């Protein structure tokens, strides 16, 4: 019974993906036939060929992976250091800084689009990779997540390191970072996913075709006429899921293992 329930939930979760996959293997003119052909008898690969030859899809994927990868790497560094400082170090204004970070999370992102646009424009960064990378570094969610992981690290480990004449950097590097690896995996996964699927800000910050991401590039596949090539759009959706699926499969064991270890320790 339990296995049947799990199989049912898996089928429900996979149904949208399977439908898009089926649509991508059909010509648009047969998509609205009734009764629908759920499994194409004659799969049509022209949608994928057209997407890869007539559109710079590979460039979109490269831009997306570049921006998401750089943001993730930089965020792991600065967020872990900021979390360590806000958790273990005592300095004036620490609570104010922490409160300001929490307050910024409550601001709807849509309210920041216009002022952020003027800031980036005045800095001369519009339609550059910097316009996509720098604003994303200001998200404090990673700091708050890692702060919770650092709070769970026993302070005795730091005291033992300081007895051995370790300075603050050495404590952070050799004690804190190994202890919060599950948190680093969680933050890396979260940041990468958010950047990969981001749409509104890349749409505002970039104008040239060479700077389009996967999300904004797929939006250009929809023409301004009423005739939408749904097969081509579905093929783009399927291919856009390939890179992030590969990343998950590569780091699946580490991601699940770290999360399990963190849960057991908790």
WOLIN-V184261 format. One record per residue. N is the residue number from 1. PHI is phi as a letter, one per 30 degrees, with the letter a starting at -180 (NA if undefined). PSI is psi in degrees with one decimal (999 if undefined). OMEGA is omega in radians with two decimals (999 if undefined). Layout:
BEGIN
N:PHI:PSI:OMEGA
N:PHI:PSI:OMEGA
END
This chain:
BEGIN
1:NA:-44.1:-3.14
2:d:-41.7:3.13
3:d:-37.8:3.12
4:d:-39.0:3.12
5:d:-41.8:3.11
6:d:-42.0:3.12
7:d:-38.0:3.12
8:d:-44.8:3.12
9:d:-38.6:3.10
10:d:-39.5:3.13
11:d:-40.9:3.11
12:d:-40.1:-3.14
13:d:-34.5:-3.09
14:d:-15.1:-3.06
15:e:-47.0:3.12
16:d:-41.3:3.13
17:d:-43.0:-3.13
18:d:-34.3:3.12
19:d:-43.7:3.11
20:d:-40.0:3.11
21:d:-42.9:3.11
22:d:-40.8:3.14
23:d:-36.5:-3.11
24:d:-17.1:-3.12
25:c:17.9:3.11
26:b:157.4:2.98
27:d:146.1:-3.04
28:e:-32.7:-3.06
29:d:-18.1:-3.14
30:c:3.5:-3.08
31:d:-27.8:-3.05
32:c:18.1:3.05
33:d:149.2:3.11
34:b:131.8:-0.01
35:d:150.6:-3.08
36:d:147.3:3.10
37:c:92.6:-3.03
38:d:-39.6:3.10
39:c:109.7:-3.07
40:e:127.6:3.08
41:d:-33.0:3.12
42:b:84.0:-3.08
43:e:137.0:-3.10
44:c:115.7:-3.12
45:c:6.7:-3.10
46:d:-27.7:3.13
47:d:-43.0:3.13
48:d:-40.0:3.11
49:d:-44.2:3.14
50:d:-39.9:-3.12
51:d:-40.3:-3.07
52:d:-21.4:-3.10
53:c:-37.6:-3.08
54:c:-12.0:-3.12
55:b:147.8:3.14
56:d:58.0:-3.07
57:d:-39.7:3.14
58:d:-37.3:3.09
59:d:-39.6:3.10
60:d:-43.6:-3.14
61:d:-42.5:3.11
62:e:-46.9:3.13
63:e:-42.3:-3.11
64:d:-46.4:3.14
65:d:-35.9:3.12
66:d:-50.8:-3.12
67:d:-47.3:-3.12
68:d:-39.9:3.14
69:d:-44.3:3.14
70:d:-45.8:3.14
71:d:-43.4:-3.14
72:d:-46.0:-3.12
73:d:-46.3:-3.12
74:d:-40.2:-3.13
75:d:-38.4:3.12
76:d:-39.0:-3.14
77:d:-55.8:-3.03
78:d:-34.8:-3.13
79:d:-39.5:3.13
80:d:-39.7:3.10
81:d:-41.6:3.12
82:d:-40.5:3.12
83:d:-39.9:3.11
84:d:-42.8:3.14
85:d:-41.2:-3.11
86:d:-17.9:-3.09
87:c:-43.6:-2.98
88:c:-24.7:-3.08
89:c:146.7:3.13
90:c:117.7:3.12
91:a:158.5:-3.10
92:d:133.0:3.11
93:i:8.4:-3.10
94:d:-44.3:3.14
95:d:-32.7:3.11
96:d:-44.0:3.12
97:d:-43.6:3.14
98:d:-41.9:3.10
99:d:-36.8:3.10
100:d:-37.9:3.11
101:d:-43.9:3.13
102:d:-38.3:-3.13
103:d:-36.8:-3.12
104:d:-26.6:3.12
105:d:-29.4:-3.10
106:d:-6.1:3.11
107:d:123.8:3.10
108:e:131.9:-3.12
109:e:-29.3:-3.12
110:d:-29.2:3.14
111:d:-19.2:-3.07
112:c:-9.9:-3.04
113:d:-50.2:-3.06
114:d:-52.1:3.12
115:d:-35.2:3.11
116:d:-36.0:3.11
117:d:-45.1:-3.13
118:d:-37.2:3.12
119:d:-47.7:-3.14
120:d:-38.6:3.12
121:d:-45.3:-3.14
122:d:-26.5:3.09
123:d:-4.3:3.13
124:i:28.6:-3.06
125:c:1.8:3.14
126:d:144.0:3.11
127:i:37.0:3.04
128:b:165.8:3.08
129:d:-30.8:3.14
130:d:-33.7:3.12
131:d:-25.6:3.13
132:c:-25.5:-3.04
133:c:-50.7:-2.99
134:d:-47.4:-3.14
135:d:-32.3:-3.12
136:d:-21.8:-3.12
137:d:-13.2:-3.09
138:d:-0.6:3.13
139:d:120.5:-3.05
140:d:3.7:-3.07
141:d:-41.6:3.14
142:d:-36.6:3.11
143:d:-44.9:-3.11
144:d:-36.8:3.10
145:d:-47.6:-3.13
146:d:-30.4:3.08
147:d:-39.4:3.10
148:d:-37.1:3.11
149:d:-39.9:-3.13
150:d:-35.0:3.11
151:d:-26.0:3.13
152:d:-8.8:3.12
153:d:125.5:3.14
154:e:133.9:3.14
155:d:-18.8:3.12
156:d:-30.8:3.10
157:d:-39.5:3.11
158:d:-41.3:3.13
159:d:-40.0:3.12
160:d:-38.1:3.12
161:d:-38.8:3.13
162:d:-28.9:3.04
163:d:-32.1:3.10
164:d:20.3:3.07
165:i:30.6:3.07
166:d:135.7:3.09
167:d:-178.0:-3.08
168:d:-41.0:3.14
169:d:-41.8:3.14
170:d:-36.9:3.08
171:d:-44.8:3.13
172:d:-43.7:-3.04
173:d:-42.1:-2.98
174:c:-13.1:-3.13
175:c:-53.5:-3.04
176:d:-51.6:-3.07
177:e:-46.7:3.09
178:d:-30.7:-3.09
179:d:-23.6:-3.08
180:c:25.7:3.11
181:e:-40.2:3.07
182:e:-39.7:3.11
183:d:-37.8:3.11
184:d:-38.9:3.10
185:d:-42.0:3.14
186:d:-47.5:-3.12
187:d:-42.6:3.13
188:d:-43.5:3.13
189:d:-43.6:-3.12
190:d:-48.8:-3.09
191:d:-44.7:-3.12
192:d:-43.9:-3.12
193:d:-43.2:3.14
194:d:-43.4:-3.13
195:d:-34.2:-3.09
196:d:-35.6:-3.07
197:c:1.7:-3.12
198:d:139.3:-3.07
199:b:-47.9:-2.96
200:d:-52.1:-3.09
201:d:-44.3:3.06
202:e:-32.3:3.11
203:d:-34.9:-3.12
204:d:-38.7:-2.97
205:d:-18.7:-3.09
206:c:148.6:-3.11
207:b:-35.9:-3.09
208:d:153.6:3.14
209:d:-27.5:-3.09
210:d:-13.3:-3.12
211:c:6.3:-3.13
212:d:142.8:3.01
213:c:177.3:-3.13
214:d:-44.4:-3.09
215:d:-47.1:-3.14
216:d:-29.9:3.10
217:d:-41.7:3.11
218:d:-29.2:3.11
219:d:-26.7:3.14
220:d:-12.2:3.12
221:d:-21.5:-3.13
222:d:116.1:-3.12
223:d:168.1:3.13
224:d:-2.5:3.08
225:c:176.5:-3.10
226:d:-19.1:-3.11
227:d:103.4:-3.13
228:c:131.7:3.10
229:d:85.6:-3.07
230:d:-30.0:3.09
231:d:-43.0:3.10
232:d:-41.8:3.11
233:d:-40.9:3.11
234:d:-38.4:3.08
235:d:-39.4:3.08
236:d:-39.1:3.11
237:d:-41.5:3.14
238:d:-47.0:-3.13
239:d:-30.8:3.13
240:d:-22.8:3.12
241:d:-14.6:-3.08
242:d:-50.6:-3.10
243:d:-45.0:-3.10
244:d:-29.5:3.06
245:d:-40.8:3.10
246:d:-42.9:3.11
247:d:-42.8:3.14
248:d:-43.1:-3.13
249:d:-36.0:3.14
250:d:-41.9:-3.08
251:c:15.8:-3.07
252:d:-47.3:-3.10
253:d:-43.1:-3.14
254:d:-40.5:-3.12
255:d:-49.0:-3.13
256:d:-40.9:-3.14
257:d:-45.5:3.13
258:d:-41.7:-3.14
259:d:-38.6:3.12
260:d:-43.3:3.11
261:d:-41.9:3.12
262:d:-39.3:3.13
263:d:-40.2:3.11
264:d:-39.4:3.10
265:d:-36.3:3.13
266:d:999:999
END
